[in-house]
Amino acid sequence: MRRSKKKLSNKKARTLIAKMNPRSPISEQYRTIRTNLQFASVDQELRTMMVTSAGPAEGKSLTVSNLAVTFAQQDKKVLLVDADMRKPTLHYTFRLDNSRGLSSVLIGDKLMHDVVQQSDLDNLNLMSSGPIPPNPSELLGSRAMENFLQAAKQSYDVVIFDTAPVLAVTDGQILSNICDGVLLVTRSKQTEIDAGKKAVDLLHQVNANVLGAVLNDVEQKKSNYYYYYGS
């Protein structure tokens, strides 16, 4: 049984290219996203941000993890939070203990400093989802969530949330109300145009500040100019 669990964890573990190969063209793209986000929020400092997608399997969790790495590499103190309390993945990506996390804080079982875990990268701290609750939407819209976010802002320069897909549940809409901005991740040849538009409309309906969208998994030709910059 133990061997099976270990194989499962290894299978779901992701490689963070922004950390493992920061000079690669793909890592440079993540840094470009970071820079564009900072320019998009020029009138207001970007302290809290959520990353979501229209549907599942569009690359939002891998995108948000690499993006958090690039903010930490900019010498900002970053807290990356797995707020997808339905299908969490952060603990697989960073190989974390998920017996406690965001849900533990929101139900009052733990304090923030009890569940924050240090990554092996300077300036990047992590909070997994914790045990999956029966009422994720209610927890994200609670006063406890607002209190947690205020406390996190006192300790970190940037707080980034990975949330459930917008078209699947209301979690992302709820959380977007208390975040400075929202980044929508789409996937080439998978995200339907109507689905992407509907996701943006749902976010606008709750007055979310949609900073932009990322088109993920685009085929790169060798003639692309990004190959000019190093190997």
N, C-alpha and C positions, 0 to 999 in steps of 0.2 A: 504493500500500500504506500509506504513511504517513497519507494522508487517511482511510482506512478505520479505522485504529487510533484516530485522533483522534476520529472520530465515535462509535466504540464507547465510548471513555472518557467522552465527554460524555453519552452515552445512559445509562450506568450511574452517573454522578455523582449524588449525592443532595443535596438541600437540607436543611440543619440549621436547623430553625425556631428552636430554642433559642438559636442564635447569630445568625441573620439577623433575627429578630423576637422578642426576649426578652420583650416586653410582651403578646404574643398569648395568648389563652386556652389554646391548645395548649401553649405554653411553660410556662404556669402549671401545667398538668397534670404536665409533666415535673418541675417543682420539687416538686409534691405527692408524686410518687413518691419523689424524693430524700429528702424529709422523713420519709415513712412508713418508708423503709428504715432511716433513722437511729434512729427510734423502735423499730423491730422488733428492732434489735440493741443495745438500751439496756444490756444486761448485759455486752456485749463491743463494744469499738470496732470499727466496720466498716472494716477496712483493705484487705481483698482480697475481691472479689466477682466472680462469673461470671454472665453473662446468657445464657440459652438458651431453647429452645422445644421443643415436642413434635415438630413437623415443619418442613419448609421453607416459605418464603414467608409467615411469620407476623409479620414485622416486627421480629424480635429485633435485627438489626444496626442498623436505623435508631433503634430504641429505645435501645440501648446507647450509640450515638454521641451522641444528644441528652442522655442521662442524664450522660455524662461531661462534656459542656459545662456542665451545671448545677452539677456538683460543682466544676468549675474556677471558675465564676462565684461560688462561695462562698469563694473564696480558698484552696482546697485544691490542693495540688500533685498532679496526676492523671496517671497513665500508663494509657492505653487500649491494650490488646493484642488483636490479632486472633489468637485461638487456634483459629479454624476453619481448619485447614490442609488442608481438602478443597475448600471453596468459599469462599475468602476474599473479603471485600468492602471492608475498611477502606481499602485503597489507592485504591479508586474514590471512596469517600465523601469522603476528605480529599485526593485527588489526590496520592498518595505514590508514591515509588519502591519497588517490591516486589522488587527484585533481592536484597535482604537483609532479614532480619527475625527473628522468633521461631525459626524452624527453623534459621537460621544459628547462633543462640546455643546451641540445644540439642544440635547436633551438634559443638559446639566450634570452629566455623569463625570466629565473631566473638564479641566481648565485648558486653555490654549497651549500653555507651555508644557502640559503633560503629554500632548499628542504630536507636537511638532517634531519632525525627525530631520537630522542633518544629512544632506547629501555628501558625496565625496568631492563636491565642487565648491570652492570658496564662494560665499555670499548667497548660496541657494539652499533654502530650507523647504521642507516638504510636509504636506499634511494629506494623508490618504483619506478615503471616504469614511472609513470605519464600518462597523456592522450595518448592513443594508436595512433601513427602517421601513415600516409600512406606509409612512406618510412623508415622502421626500419634499413634495411641493409645500406642505404646511410648514415644515422645518425651515425651508429656504425663505419663506415669507414671514417668519416669526421675528419677534423683537430680539430673541437670542441671536439670530443671524446678524441683525444690525449691530448689536453690541459686540459680537465677535469681530465684525469688519472694522469697527472703530478701534478696537484694541489692536488688531493686526496692523492698521495704518500707523499706530504709534511706534511699532517695532520694526516696520519694514518700509522701504522706499516704494516697492511695487508689490501688489498682491494680485495674483492671476488665478482665475478659476477655470477649470475644465467642466463644462456642463453638458447635460443630456441634449440630444438633438431637438431643435425647436419644433419641428412638425410632429414629433412623437408625443411630447408631454409639455406641460406649461412651466417646467422648472426654469428654463432659460429666460423666459419672459419675466418671471418673478424676480430672478436675480439681477436681470439687466436694469431694473429700477434703482438699484443701489450701487451700481458700478459706474465708473466714469466713462467707460466705452465698451463696445462689443466688436469682436472680430468674427466674421463668418467664414468658415472653411468649406470649400466645395471641391469636388473631385472630377477631374477630366474624364469624360466619357461615362460618367455615372450619375452625377447630379443633374437632374432634369431642370431646364430653364424655368419652368413654371414652379417647381419646388423651391428653387432658389429665390424667386420673386416672392413667393408666398411666405417664406421664412423671414425675408426682410420686412414684408408688410406686417407680419405678426409682431416683430420687434418694434416697428414704428408705432403700432397701435398702443403700445405701453410707453411711448416716448423714450425708447432706448436710443442712446447715441451710437449709431452704427458707424464705426470708424472706417470700415472697408471690408473687402473680401479677399480670400486667398484661393487661387486656382491651383489645386494640388495634383501631383502625379502627371504633369505634362511631359510628353516625350521631348527630349532635348536632342537636337541635331549637333553633330560635331562642329559644324560651321558656326554655331552660336557664339556670339562674341564673348560670353562668360568663360569660354575655354582659353581665352587669351591670357587670363590672369592665373598663372602658375598651374601646378598640377594638383 
